[in-house]
Amino acid sequence: MEQTGTEADCSGDAATYQGWYEIFPNAPVFYPDPVQPGDAMSASVTAGAGGTFTLTLSDATQGWTQATQQGLADAQLGSAEVIAEAPSEATVLPLADFGTVNFTAATVDNAPIGNAGGLSELTMESAGGTVLAGPSALTGGSAFSVTSDSGPNGPVTGTGGGTGGGTGGTGGAGTGRHRHHHHSAGF
């Protein structure tokens, strides 16, 4: 799994924000550049020859771009996702009410994500089946939003956003934490 995006980490009343990339099963690599709520982010994962991937994350609001080229010879190239996901560290961590994350210009193989065959919608649910976050319908074949739903058990910790042919944004944090797509919302 190759992914890049942003995350919000909450501790008490304080939140910190950062960008990252990850080549699973390796730990995420965090960028030193500033990220703030509401920033206009762009993310892409592009597969090249010989198992190489270019992962690019840009913040148009803050004026920075980070790109890295990584190798993963046994990559399956089986899916492309644009998602908001719950943080995890052995188990899924608590998810704050993050409001709404908007994704625009989402593409797969340089075409709107809505043109992709086998497109499926992902809804983030608790272990008990409670919806924690869900996507809107696609607009124009390439735009949608993910909205949190705090549910009956109180607040459900934040996500970021992005667009591109790989993954979008994610919540979670800390060096060594890995993200798993089974607690995601998006397409």
DRENNU-145988 format. One record per residue: residue number from 0; x, y, z of N, C-alpha, C, O in turn. Coordinates in nm, 3 decimals. Each point is the difference from the previous one (the first is absolute). Layout:
// residues N
resi,nc1,nc2,nc3,cac1,cac2,cac3,cc1,cc2,cc3,oc1,oc2,oc3
NUM,X,Y,Z,X,Y,Z,X,Y,Z,X,Y,Z
...
***
This chain:
// residues 187
resi,nc1,nc2,nc3,cac1,cac2,cac3,cc1,cc2,cc3,oc1,oc2,oc3
0,0.084,-0.116,0.000,-0.084,0.116,0.000,0.089,0.123,0.000,0.091,0.012,0.082
1,-0.117,0.079,-0.173,0.074,0.125,-0.013,-0.102,0.111,0.021,-0.103,0.004,-0.068
2,0.131,0.087,0.163,-0.097,0.106,0.026,0.068,0.125,0.051,0.109,-0.005,0.056
3,-0.177,0.118,-0.075,0.046,0.128,0.050,-0.121,0.082,0.040,-0.109,-0.022,-0.053
4,0.127,0.116,0.145,-0.111,0.083,0.042,0.035,0.084,0.121,0.117,0.027,0.026
5,-0.219,0.014,0.045,0.017,0.082,0.119,-0.072,-0.066,0.116,-0.083,-0.088,-0.019
6,0.117,0.133,0.139,-0.068,-0.051,0.118,-0.008,0.107,0.106,0.077,0.096,0.001
7,-0.173,-0.114,0.087,-0.015,0.085,0.118,0.011,-0.091,0.122,-0.069,-0.102,0.009
8,0.155,0.140,0.083,0.018,-0.076,0.123,-0.051,0.084,0.115,0.040,0.116,0.015
9,-0.127,-0.172,0.065,-0.061,0.073,0.110,0.045,-0.057,0.133,0.001,-0.122,0.019
10,0.037,0.212,0.072,0.035,-0.037,0.136,-0.066,0.103,0.091,0.042,0.116,0.004
11,-0.145,-0.158,0.068,-0.077,0.096,0.078,-0.067,0.098,-0.094,-0.070,-0.039,-0.093
12,0.091,0.169,0.118,-0.059,0.104,-0.084,0.094,0.047,-0.111,-0.036,0.088,-0.077
13,0.156,-0.146,0.069,0.099,0.045,-0.098,0.005,-0.095,-0.120,-0.004,-0.122,0.015
14,0.012,0.181,-0.133,0.013,-0.079,-0.123,0.127,0.041,-0.073,0.036,0.118,-0.002
15,0.031,-0.215,-0.057,0.114,0.027,-0.087,-0.029,-0.063,-0.135,-0.072,-0.099,-0.010
16,0.129,0.159,-0.094,-0.029,-0.042,-0.137,0.131,-0.022,-0.074,0.097,0.073,0.019
17,-0.097,-0.176,-0.105,0.122,-0.026,-0.077,-0.031,-0.082,-0.124,-0.102,-0.068,-0.009
18,0.193,0.078,-0.086,-0.007,-0.080,-0.121,0.095,-0.117,0.010,0.094,0.003,0.080
19,-0.117,-0.108,-0.159,0.079,-0.121,0.008,-0.014,-0.083,-0.127,-0.086,0.027,-0.084
20,0.171,-0.126,0.072,-0.019,-0.107,-0.099,0.034,-0.131,0.068,0.069,-0.003,0.102
21,-0.118,-0.107,-0.160,0.024,-0.132,0.057,0.006,-0.104,-0.110,-0.083,0.000,-0.091
22,0.180,-0.088,0.101,0.009,-0.120,-0.083,-0.014,-0.115,0.100,0.097,-0.042,0.063
23,-0.218,-0.009,-0.050,-0.030,-0.103,0.097,0.075,-0.128,-0.036,0.003,-0.036,-0.118
24,0.059,-0.033,0.212,-0.022,0.005,0.144,0.094,0.094,0.076,0.001,-0.001,0.123
25,0.078,0.082,-0.193,0.088,0.094,0.068,-0.080,0.107,0.072,-0.114,0.028,-0.037
26,0.174,0.030,0.138,-0.064,0.109,0.075,-0.014,0.123,-0.089,0.078,0.017,-0.094
27,-0.177,0.068,0.121,-0.014,0.122,-0.078,0.120,0.092,0.019,0.066,-0.001,0.104
28,-0.038,0.081,-0.207,0.104,0.102,0.004,-0.072,0.135,0.002,-0.081,0.029,-0.088
29,0.111,0.054,0.190,-0.069,0.127,0.017,0.082,0.114,-0.058,0.123,0.003,0.013
30,-0.192,0.092,-0.076,0.065,0.117,-0.056,0.005,0.113,0.104,-0.089,0.010,0.084
31,0.193,0.074,-0.089,0.013,0.109,0.096,-0.085,0.122,-0.035,-0.011,0.092,0.081
32,-0.048,-0.089,-0.200,-0.073,0.117,-0.047,-0.130,0.022,0.078,-0.061,-0.097,0.046
33,0.019,0.223,-0.029,-0.122,0.029,0.075,-0.126,-0.043,-0.074,-0.008,0.011,-0.123
34,-0.090,-0.059,0.198,-0.134,-0.033,-0.050,-0.098,0.058,0.101,0.017,-0.017,0.120
35,-0.121,0.084,-0.170,-0.103,0.057,0.087,-0.138,-0.042,-0.049,-0.016,-0.031,-0.118
36,-0.083,0.030,0.207,-0.137,-0.032,-0.043,-0.043,0.095,-0.112,0.026,0.120,0.006
37,-0.091,-0.174,-0.105,-0.049,0.080,-0.112,0.099,0.020,-0.112,-0.036,0.059,-0.102
38,0.160,-0.106,0.117,0.098,0.014,-0.108,-0.047,-0.075,-0.124,-0.066,-0.103,0.010
39,0.101,0.156,-0.126,-0.032,-0.064,-0.128,0.112,-0.099,-0.031,0.110,0.039,-0.040
40,-0.139,-0.167,0.058,0.099,-0.106,-0.017,-0.022,-0.073,-0.132,-0.112,-0.008,-0.051
41,0.221,-0.046,-0.003,-0.006,-0.086,-0.117,0.094,-0.116,0.026,0.112,0.019,0.046
42,-0.158,-0.140,-0.075,0.080,-0.120,0.023,-0.009,-0.091,-0.121,-0.106,-0.013,-0.061
43,0.217,-0.051,0.027,-0.004,-0.097,-0.108,0.101,-0.111,0.025,0.104,0.020,0.062
44,-0.139,-0.138,-0.111,0.090,-0.115,-0.001,0.000,-0.051,-0.143,-0.104,-0.035,-0.055
45,0.222,0.034,-0.005,0.012,-0.040,-0.140,0.094,-0.119,-0.011,0.112,0.003,0.050
46,-0.160,-0.109,-0.116,0.082,-0.120,-0.021,0.083,0.017,-0.125,-0.050,0.042,-0.105
47,0.179,-0.075,0.116,0.091,0.005,-0.114,0.051,-0.139,-0.033,-0.050,-0.100,0.052
48,0.147,0.095,-0.138,0.058,-0.128,-0.043,0.081,-0.063,0.113,0.057,0.070,0.084
49,-0.053,-0.202,-0.084,0.085,-0.074,0.093,-0.036,0.013,0.146,0.086,-0.012,0.086
50,-0.215,0.036,-0.057,-0.043,0.008,0.139,0.036,0.129,0.070,0.007,0.004,0.122
51,0.016,0.103,-0.199,0.027,0.129,0.062,-0.130,0.081,0.013,-0.089,-0.010,-0.085
52,0.082,0.087,0.190,-0.116,0.085,0.025,0.047,0.140,0.032,0.097,0.019,0.073
53,-0.166,0.080,-0.126,0.024,0.139,0.037,-0.119,0.044,0.084,-0.114,-0.002,-0.046
54,0.143,0.042,0.169,-0.103,0.047,0.093,0.020,0.150,0.018,0.107,0.044,0.042
55,-0.209,0.033,-0.075,0.010,0.146,0.005,-0.110,0.055,0.088,-0.116,-0.039,-0.011
56,0.153,0.131,0.100,-0.095,0.068,0.087,0.030,0.149,-0.009,0.114,0.042,0.020
57,-0.217,0.039,-0.050,0.017,0.145,-0.013,-0.102,0.072,0.086,-0.113,-0.046,0.017
58,0.155,0.159,0.038,-0.087,0.088,0.076,0.003,0.136,-0.069,0.093,0.078,0.019
59,-0.195,-0.050,-0.100,-0.005,0.126,-0.075,-0.014,0.120,0.094,0.048,0.109,-0.032
60,-0.112,-0.128,0.145,-0.018,0.109,0.096,0.132,0.039,0.063,0.031,0.119,0.011
61,0.047,-0.216,0.032,0.129,0.026,0.065,0.115,0.016,-0.101,0.107,0.050,0.035
62,-0.130,-0.092,-0.160,0.099,0.018,-0.105,0.113,-0.101,0.000,0.115,0.037,-0.025
63,-0.144,-0.164,0.052,0.106,-0.101,-0.005,-0.047,-0.124,-0.073,-0.119,-0.029,-0.008
64,0.216,-0.045,-0.044,-0.021,-0.130,-0.064,0.112,-0.093,0.043,0.117,0.038,0.002
65,-0.154,-0.160,0.034,0.097,-0.105,0.031,-0.026,-0.116,-0.096,-0.114,-0.041,-0.019
66,0.221,-0.011,-0.040,-0.013,-0.116,-0.087,0.112,-0.097,0.034,0.113,0.040,0.028
67,-0.147,-0.167,-0.030,0.100,-0.104,0.025,-0.023,-0.113,-0.098,-0.114,-0.029,-0.036
68,0.220,-0.035,-0.006,-0.011,-0.118,-0.085,0.045,-0.119,0.083,0.109,0.000,0.056
69,-0.194,-0.101,-0.051,0.025,-0.119,0.080,-0.021,-0.123,-0.086,-0.072,0.005,-0.100
70,0.135,-0.115,0.138,-0.014,-0.124,-0.073,-0.075,-0.105,0.081,0.017,-0.011,0.121
71,-0.099,-0.065,-0.190,-0.072,-0.112,0.061,-0.021,-0.102,-0.111,-0.103,-0.001,-0.067
72,0.202,-0.084,0.049,0.003,-0.091,-0.115,-0.121,-0.092,-0.010,-0.043,-0.034,-0.110
73,-0.014,-0.007,0.225,-0.111,-0.095,-0.004,-0.137,0.067,0.013,-0.096,-0.065,0.039
74,0.087,0.193,-0.072,-0.129,0.072,0.007,-0.102,-0.065,-0.093,0.033,-0.037,-0.112
75,-0.155,0.025,0.158,-0.106,-0.067,-0.076,-0.073,0.092,-0.096,-0.059,-0.047,-0.097
76,0.061,0.179,0.122,-0.073,0.098,-0.084,-0.146,-0.040,-0.015,-0.057,0.010,-0.109
77,-0.003,-0.056,0.219,-0.136,-0.052,-0.004,-0.109,0.100,0.026,-0.116,-0.027,-0.032
78,0.148,0.144,0.090,-0.105,0.097,0.028,0.059,0.139,0.013,0.120,0.017,0.020
79,-0.206,0.081,-0.032,0.034,0.139,0.029,-0.114,0.053,0.086,-0.117,-0.023,-0.030
80,0.152,0.094,0.135,-0.102,0.048,0.093,0.024,0.147,0.033,0.114,0.044,0.007
81,-0.221,0.029,0.012,0.003,0.136,0.050,-0.086,-0.004,0.125,-0.122,-0.015,-0.010
82,0.184,0.028,0.128,-0.071,-0.032,0.124,0.034,0.095,0.115,0.100,0.070,-0.002
83,-0.188,-0.072,0.100,0.029,0.049,0.135,-0.007,-0.125,0.086,-0.092,-0.080,-0.015
84,0.189,0.062,0.104,0.001,-0.125,0.076,0.032,0.024,0.146,0.057,0.102,0.037
85,-0.095,-0.199,0.044,0.025,0.005,0.144,0.144,-0.037,0.029,0.057,-0.085,-0.069
86,0.002,0.147,0.169,0.136,-0.037,0.039,-0.001,-0.136,0.068,-0.100,-0.042,0.059
87,0.213,-0.026,-0.067,0.009,-0.129,0.068,0.141,-0.021,0.051,0.097,0.049,-0.057
88,-0.089,-0.122,0.165,0.127,-0.044,0.058,-0.034,-0.129,0.072,-0.035,0.000,0.118
89,0.047,-0.110,-0.189,-0.043,-0.133,0.045,-0.152,-0.011,-0.002,-0.053,-0.100,-0.047
90,-0.019,0.200,0.097,-0.145,0.006,-0.010,-0.037,0.138,-0.054,0.085,0.089,-0.006
91,-0.210,-0.071,-0.031,-0.046,0.130,-0.048,-0.009,0.096,0.117,-0.058,-0.033,0.104
92,0.116,0.151,-0.121,0.001,0.102,0.105,-0.128,0.083,-0.006,-0.069,-0.002,-0.102
93,0.037,0.076,0.208,-0.122,0.083,0.000,0.002,0.101,-0.114,0.105,0.053,-0.036
94,-0.220,-0.026,-0.019,-0.014,0.092,-0.112,-0.079,0.123,0.043,-0.115,-0.013,0.042
95,0.176,0.132,-0.050,-0.068,0.125,0.035,-0.102,0.034,-0.108,0.011,-0.047,-0.114
96,-0.106,0.129,0.148,-0.095,0.052,-0.098,0.076,0.099,-0.088,0.020,0.115,0.041
97,0.023,-0.156,-0.159,0.083,0.082,-0.085,-0.079,0.086,-0.097,0.059,0.070,-0.082
98,-0.191,-0.075,0.090,-0.081,0.081,-0.091,-0.006,-0.063,-0.137,-0.035,-0.117,-0.015
99,0.071,0.196,-0.086,-0.005,-0.046,-0.139,0.133,0.024,-0.068,0.059,0.107,0.013
100,-0.012,-0.207,-0.085,0.120,0.011,-0.083,-0.046,-0.006,-0.144,-0.070,-0.094,-0.040
101,0.110,0.193,-0.040,-0.039,0.005,-0.141,0.113,-0.049,-0.089,0.115,0.040,0.018
102,-0.148,-0.126,-0.112,0.095,-0.051,-0.099,-0.047,0.048,-0.136,-0.117,-0.015,-0.034
103,0.207,0.073,-0.044,-0.034,0.047,-0.135,0.105,-0.052,-0.097,0.112,-0.033,0.039
104,-0.148,0.026,-0.165,0.091,-0.042,-0.107,0.064,-0.135,0.029,0.117,-0.020,-0.032
105,-0.191,-0.072,0.093,0.051,-0.134,0.031,0.008,-0.081,-0.129,-0.099,-0.017,-0.071
106,0.218,-0.034,0.042,0.021,-0.073,-0.125,0.068,-0.134,0.025,0.070,-0.019,0.100
107,-0.092,-0.072,-0.193,0.069,-0.129,-0.006,0.044,-0.016,-0.145,-0.083,0.009,-0.091
108,0.209,-0.035,0.069,0.055,-0.012,-0.135,-0.036,0.120,-0.087,-0.037,-0.015,-0.116
109,0.049,0.134,0.174,-0.023,0.129,-0.068,-0.143,0.020,-0.050,-0.022,0.081,-0.089
110,-0.073,-0.153,0.145,-0.141,0.018,-0.034,-0.078,0.018,0.130,0.044,-0.047,0.105
111,-0.159,0.114,-0.110,-0.080,0.017,0.122,-0.025,-0.134,0.068,-0.024,-0.101,-0.067
112,0.031,0.099,0.199,-0.017,-0.124,0.075,-0.133,-0.067,-0.032,-0.010,-0.123,0.008
113,-0.090,0.199,-0.043,-0.131,-0.056,-0.035,0.003,-0.084,-0.126,-0.092,-0.078,-0.023
114,0.196,0.092,-0.059,0.013,-0.080,-0.122,0.065,-0.135,0.027,0.000,-0.087,-0.087
115,0.056,0.069,0.206,0.072,-0.124,0.032,-0.097,-0.117,0.010,-0.107,0.012,0.059
116,0.143,-0.123,-0.116,-0.080,-0.121,0.011,0.006,-0.055,0.142,0.102,0.011,0.067
117,-0.210,-0.070,-0.023,-0.002,-0.062,0.133,0.001,0.099,0.115,0.040,-0.034,0.111
118,-0.084,0.158,-0.137,-0.001,0.103,0.103,-0.091,-0.040,0.114,-0.113,-0.044,-0.023
119,0.161,0.058,0.145,-0.085,-0.029,0.116,0.018,0.109,0.105,0.108,0.057,0.015
120,-0.214,-0.032,0.055,-0.003,0.101,0.106,0.039,-0.066,0.131,-0.042,-0.113,0.028
121,0.121,0.182,0.053,0.042,-0.051,0.130,-0.063,0.084,0.110,0.008,0.123,-0.003
122,-0.070,-0.188,0.099,-0.057,0.067,0.117,0.075,-0.048,0.123,0.014,-0.121,0.020
123,0.033,0.214,0.063,0.073,-0.035,0.121,-0.101,-0.036,0.108,-0.090,0.078,0.032
124,0.105,-0.198,0.024,-0.091,-0.049,0.104,0.077,-0.047,0.121,0.115,-0.043,-0.011
125,-0.178,0.052,0.128,0.058,-0.055,0.122,-0.010,-0.152,-0.005,-0.066,-0.055,-0.088
126,0.132,-0.012,0.181,-0.008,-0.145,0.007,-0.144,-0.047,0.019,-0.036,-0.110,-0.042
127,-0.046,0.194,0.105,-0.140,-0.033,0.022,-0.092,0.037,-0.115,-0.121,-0.019,0.009
128,0.178,0.073,-0.119,-0.080,0.032,-0.117,-0.053,0.142,-0.004,-0.075,0.033,-0.092
129,0.110,0.052,0.188,-0.043,0.139,-0.001,0.079,0.077,-0.104,0.122,-0.011,-0.006
130,-0.190,0.089,-0.077,0.067,0.081,-0.100,0.076,0.113,0.069,-0.059,0.078,0.075
131,0.189,-0.070,-0.099,0.084,0.105,0.057,0.026,0.112,-0.099,0.013,0.116,0.039
132,-0.006,-0.149,-0.167,0.021,0.098,-0.106,-0.044,-0.063,-0.132,0.015,-0.120,-0.022
133,-0.068,0.204,-0.065,-0.044,-0.052,-0.128,0.018,0.100,-0.112,0.001,0.121,0.024
134,0.014,-0.170,-0.146,0.019,0.088,-0.115,-0.133,0.048,-0.058,-0.103,-0.066,0.014
135,0.109,0.182,-0.079,-0.114,0.048,-0.078,0.001,-0.072,-0.134,0.088,-0.082,-0.027
136,-0.184,0.113,-0.054,0.003,-0.049,-0.138,0.109,0.073,-0.076,0.040,0.110,0.038
137,0.009,-0.170,-0.146,0.097,0.066,-0.087,-0.069,0.114,-0.074,-0.114,-0.013,-0.044
138,0.184,0.124,0.029,-0.047,0.113,-0.078,0.095,0.017,-0.118,0.121,0.009,0.019
139,-0.175,-0.004,-0.138,0.084,0.016,-0.117,0.097,-0.114,-0.023,0.096,0.015,-0.076
140,-0.119,-0.128,0.142,0.085,-0.116,-0.017,0.132,0.005,0.074,0.075,-0.097,-0.001
141,-0.043,0.212,0.068,0.132,0.010,0.062,0.002,0.077,0.132,0.108,0.027,0.052
142,-0.222,0.008,0.002,-0.003,0.074,0.127,-0.100,-0.064,0.095,-0.106,-0.047,-0.041
143,0.143,0.045,0.168,-0.090,-0.049,0.104,0.050,0.052,0.133,0.108,0.059,0.008
144,-0.185,-0.081,0.096,0.043,0.038,0.134,-0.019,-0.119,0.093,-0.079,-0.090,-0.029
145,0.151,0.091,0.140,-0.017,-0.098,0.105,-0.037,0.078,0.125,0.070,0.094,0.039
146,-0.182,-0.133,0.023,-0.048,0.070,0.118,-0.002,-0.095,0.119,-0.047,-0.113,-0.009
147,0.101,0.163,0.121,0.000,-0.082,0.122,-0.137,0.002,0.064,-0.077,0.095,-0.016
148,0.048,-0.200,0.087,-0.124,-0.014,0.075,0.040,-0.052,0.137,0.039,-0.116,0.013
149,-0.049,0.201,0.089,0.051,-0.038,0.132,-0.074,-0.118,0.061,0.051,-0.064,0.091
150,-0.169,0.036,-0.139,-0.072,-0.120,0.045,-0.045,0.006,0.144,0.025,0.100,0.069
151,-0.092,-0.204,-0.021,-0.059,-0.001,0.133,0.102,-0.015,0.112,-0.034,0.023,0.117
152,0.156,-0.061,-0.148,0.101,-0.022,0.104,0.094,0.118,0.018,0.112,-0.017,0.047
153,-0.156,0.138,-0.084,0.083,0.118,0.016,0.089,0.020,-0.121,-0.015,-0.067,-0.102
154,0.109,0.161,0.115,0.084,0.030,-0.115,0.075,-0.121,-0.049,0.057,-0.078,0.076
155,-0.061,0.065,-0.201,0.069,-0.111,-0.061,0.125,0.045,-0.060,0.073,-0.081,-0.057
156,0.298,0.222,0.000,0.114,0.083,-0.002,0.030,0.025,-0.144,-0.016,-0.099,-0.071
157,0.049,0.186,0.024,-0.025,0.077,-0.118,0.065,-0.054,-0.125,0.092,-0.081,0.005
158,-0.142,0.129,-0.116,0.058,-0.040,-0.127,0.037,0.122,-0.081,-0.046,0.111,0.027
159,0.128,-0.133,-0.123,0.037,0.105,-0.093,-0.059,-0.032,-0.134,-0.086,-0.087,-0.012
160,0.131,0.156,-0.090,-0.059,-0.023,-0.130,0.105,0.004,-0.108,0.113,0.041,0.022
161,-0.152,-0.085,-0.138,0.090,0.004,-0.113,-0.072,-0.047,-0.123,-0.113,-0.049,0.008
162,0.176,0.064,-0.120,-0.056,-0.050,-0.123,0.109,-0.075,-0.073,0.118,0.021,0.027
163,-0.157,-0.106,-0.118,0.101,-0.066,-0.079,-0.034,-0.143,-0.030,-0.108,-0.049,0.034
164,0.201,-0.017,-0.098,-0.024,-0.135,-0.046,0.036,-0.105,0.102,-0.020,-0.119,-0.025
165,0.069,0.157,0.137,0.031,-0.096,0.104,-0.095,0.021,0.114,-0.121,0.003,-0.020
166,0.172,0.013,0.140,-0.088,0.026,0.112,-0.009,0.148,0.024,0.084,0.079,-0.044
167,-0.187,-0.042,0.115,-0.020,0.140,0.032,0.059,0.030,0.135,0.121,-0.013,0.018
168,-0.201,0.051,0.074,0.051,0.039,0.130,-0.026,-0.107,0.103,-0.071,-0.097,-0.026
169,0.128,0.115,0.139,-0.018,-0.098,0.105,0.017,0.060,0.136,0.064,0.104,0.015
170,-0.121,-0.166,0.084,0.022,0.041,0.138,0.093,-0.100,0.066,0.025,-0.107,-0.054
171,0.025,0.140,0.168,0.086,-0.091,0.071,0.124,0.070,0.044,0.006,0.123,-0.006
172,0.096,-0.195,0.050,0.122,0.071,0.027,0.107,-0.079,0.065,-0.020,-0.113,0.046
173,0.135,0.175,-0.043,0.111,-0.054,0.073,0.085,-0.091,-0.084,-0.050,-0.082,-0.076
174,0.178,0.098,0.089,0.091,-0.086,-0.072,-0.028,-0.145,0.038,-0.016,-0.033,0.117
175,0.010,-0.053,-0.216,-0.022,-0.141,0.025,-0.144,-0.042,-0.005,-0.030,-0.119,0.008
176,-0.061,0.214,-0.021,-0.140,-0.039,-0.011,-0.029,-0.033,-0.146,0.047,0.069,-0.091
177,-0.124,-0.170,0.071,-0.035,-0.039,-0.135,-0.149,0.014,-0.019,-0.078,-0.018,0.093
178,0.041,0.052,-0.214,-0.141,0.019,-0.031,-0.049,-0.119,-0.081,0.073,-0.055,-0.083
179,-0.194,0.017,0.107,-0.057,-0.114,-0.071,-0.134,0.042,-0.057,-0.079,0.066,0.068
180,0.051,-0.103,-0.191,-0.116,0.050,-0.071,-0.133,-0.057,0.045,-0.103,0.038,-0.056
181,0.100,-0.125,0.154,-0.128,-0.057,0.040,-0.082,0.096,0.085,-0.111,-0.035,0.039
182,0.161,0.153,-0.008,-0.076,0.100,0.073,0.006,0.131,-0.077,0.052,0.100,0.050
183,-0.105,-0.101,-0.173,0.011,0.111,-0.091,-0.137,0.043,-0.049,-0.098,-0.074,0.009
184,0.095,0.196,-0.060,-0.119,0.049,-0.068,0.047,0.073,-0.125,0.095,0.079,0.006
185,-0.160,-0.104,-0.118,0.038,0.065,-0.126,-0.031,-0.090,-0.118,-0.095,-0.078,0.005
186,0.174,0.090,-0.110,-0.017,-0.081,-0.120,0.131,-0.066,-0.036,0.008,-0.073,-0.099
***
